[in-house]
Amino acid sequence: MDDQLDPGDLYWRAVDPYWDEVSIYDGAAVLGRDLAQIPPGSANLLCAHWCQSEVRNGGFHQFFYNSTGVLAPEAVAGFYAIGMPTCAWLIEEAMKFFGDPYPRERQSRIEVLKPYDIQDPDQEDPFGSLDDRFYEVVDSENGGFLSAADQYAAGLTA
């Protein structure tokens, strides 16, 4: 790898050209259409990036509550692709909270999450233990997210 690159730079080069080309705001059909228009490797990185970014910022509750939750299945695929199967499995476990099939529409996920106001100190976060495990694993599995994503991106350009 180029000595001038910071961790994460290589994978970001594969994501950045498509950042504004993929909508997470218009439902699963539009997301699927948009992802189909970009290289599969970039799609894997983009979905894994969005997921880890949201979960690191506010846990699985935030990821599923926000529009990004639409791409949970694609995030699972992205984490498997970059060699982070434990992260992928943790997302799959968190998705089970919503039942089968997983609800792609944001309003459906919000309805399921309504009874779990994580701002209430007396309310237990249903994803608390999964959050803790994800935070630990995303920084360690396969060298951590930045390293795994960069390694994967290097294979895309090789």
C-alpha positions as CSV (number, residue, x, y, z in Angstrom):
1,M,0.0,0.0,0.0
2,D,1.1,3.6,-0.6
3,D,3.0,4.9,2.4
4,Q,1.4,8.3,1.9
5,L,-2.1,7.0,2.6
6,D,-3.8,7.3,6.0
7,P,-5.8,4.4,7.3
8,G,-9.2,4.4,5.5
9,D,-8.0,6.5,2.5
10,L,-7.9,3.5,0.1
11,Y,-11.4,2.3,0.9
12,W,-12.7,5.9,0.8
13,R,-11.4,6.2,-2.8
14,A,-13.7,3.3,-3.7
15,V,-16.7,4.9,-1.9
16,D,-16.4,8.6,-2.5
17,P,-17.3,8.7,-6.3
18,Y,-20.6,7.0,-5.4
19,W,-21.5,8.7,-2.1
20,D,-24.1,11.0,-3.7
21,E,-25.3,8.3,-6.2
22,V,-26.9,6.1,-3.6
23,S,-30.1,7.1,-1.8
24,I,-30.9,5.7,1.6
25,Y,-34.0,8.0,1.9
26,D,-36.3,6.6,-0.8
27,G,-36.8,3.0,0.3
28,A,-35.4,-0.4,-0.5
29,A,-36.3,-0.4,-4.2
30,V,-34.5,2.8,-4.9
31,L,-31.5,1.7,-2.8
32,G,-31.3,-1.6,-4.7
33,R,-31.5,0.2,-8.0
34,D,-28.8,2.7,-7.0
35,L,-26.5,0.0,-5.6
36,A,-26.9,-2.0,-8.8
37,Q,-25.5,1.0,-10.8
38,I,-22.2,1.1,-8.9
39,P,-19.3,-1.4,-8.8
40,P,-20.2,-4.3,-6.3
41,G,-17.0,-3.8,-4.3
42,S,-17.8,-0.1,-3.8
43,A,-21.4,-1.0,-2.9
44,N,-20.1,-3.4,-0.2
45,L,-17.8,-0.7,1.2
46,L,-20.4,2.0,1.1
47,C,-23.0,-0.1,3.0
48,A,-20.5,-1.3,5.6
49,H,-19.2,2.2,6.1
50,W,-22.7,3.6,6.6
51,C,-23.6,0.9,9.1
52,Q,-20.4,1.2,11.2
53,S,-20.6,4.9,11.2
54,E,-24.2,5.0,12.5
55,V,-23.6,2.3,15.0
56,R,-20.5,3.9,16.4
57,N,-22.3,7.2,16.7
58,G,-25.4,6.0,18.4
59,G,-25.7,2.2,18.5
60,F,-27.9,-0.1,16.6
61,H,-30.9,1.8,17.8
62,Q,-29.8,4.9,15.9
63,F,-28.8,2.8,12.8
64,F,-32.3,1.2,12.6
65,Y,-34.2,4.3,13.6
66,N,-32.5,6.4,10.9
67,S,-32.8,6.1,7.2
68,T,-29.6,4.0,7.1
69,G,-31.5,1.1,8.5
70,V,-32.8,0.4,5.0
71,L,-29.4,-1.0,4.1
72,A,-29.0,-3.4,7.0
73,P,-29.0,-6.6,4.7
74,E,-26.5,-4.9,2.4
75,A,-24.3,-3.9,5.4
76,V,-24.3,-7.6,6.4
77,A,-23.1,-8.6,3.0
78,G,-20.5,-5.8,3.0
79,F,-19.0,-6.9,6.3
80,Y,-18.8,-10.5,5.1
81,A,-17.1,-9.3,1.9
82,I,-14.4,-7.3,3.8
83,G,-13.6,-10.2,6.0
84,M,-15.5,-9.2,9.2
85,P,-17.9,-12.0,9.7
86,T,-18.4,-11.4,13.4
87,C,-19.5,-7.8,12.7
88,A,-21.9,-9.2,10.0
89,W,-23.3,-11.7,12.4
90,L,-23.9,-9.0,15.1
91,I,-25.9,-7.0,12.6
92,E,-27.9,-10.1,11.7
93,E,-28.6,-10.7,15.4
94,A,-29.7,-7.0,15.8
95,M,-32.0,-7.3,12.8
96,K,-33.8,-10.3,14.4
97,F,-35.3,-7.8,16.9
98,F,-37.6,-6.7,14.1
99,G,-38.8,-10.2,13.1
100,D,-38.8,-11.8,9.7
101,P,-38.9,-10.4,7.2
102,Y,-36.7,-7.5,8.2
103,P,-38.7,-4.2,7.7
104,R,-36.9,-2.1,5.1
105,E,-39.4,0.8,5.4
106,R,-38.2,3.3,8.1
107,Q,-41.7,3.9,9.6
108,S,-42.1,0.2,10.2
109,R,-38.8,0.1,12.1
110,I,-39.7,3.2,14.1
111,E,-43.0,1.6,15.2
112,V,-41.1,-1.4,16.6
113,L,-38.6,0.9,18.3
114,K,-41.2,3.2,19.8
115,P,-41.5,1.4,23.2
116,Y,-37.7,1.7,23.6
117,D,-36.9,5.3,24.3
118,I,-33.2,5.1,24.9
119,Q,-33.3,8.7,26.2
120,D,-35.2,7.4,29.3
121,P,-32.6,6.3,31.9
122,D,-35.1,3.7,33.2
123,Q,-35.6,2.1,29.8
124,E,-33.3,-0.7,28.8
125,D,-31.8,-0.5,25.3
126,P,-32.7,-3.7,23.5
127,F,-29.4,-3.6,21.6
128,G,-27.1,-2.7,24.5
129,S,-25.1,-5.9,24.6
130,L,-24.9,-6.1,20.8
131,D,-23.7,-2.5,20.7
132,D,-20.9,-3.3,23.2
133,R,-19.8,-6.3,21.3
134,F,-19.9,-4.5,17.9
135,Y,-17.8,-1.6,19.3
136,E,-15.2,-4.1,20.4
137,V,-15.2,-6.2,17.3
138,V,-15.3,-3.4,14.7
139,D,-12.0,-2.2,16.0
140,S,-10.3,-5.6,16.2
141,E,-11.7,-8.1,13.7
142,N,-9.4,-8.5,10.7
143,G,-7.3,-5.6,11.9
144,G,-10.3,-3.3,12.5
145,F,-12.7,-1.7,10.0
146,L,-10.3,0.7,8.4
147,S,-7.7,-2.0,7.8
148,A,-10.2,-4.5,6.6
149,A,-11.8,-2.0,4.3
150,D,-8.5,-0.8,2.9
151,Q,-7.4,-4.4,2.3
152,Y,-10.6,-5.2,0.5
153,A,-10.3,-1.9,-1.6
154,A,-6.7,-2.8,-2.5
155,G,-8.1,-6.1,-4.0
156,L,-10.6,-4.1,-6.1
157,T,-7.8,-2.1,-7.8
158,A,-5.3,-4.9,-8.0
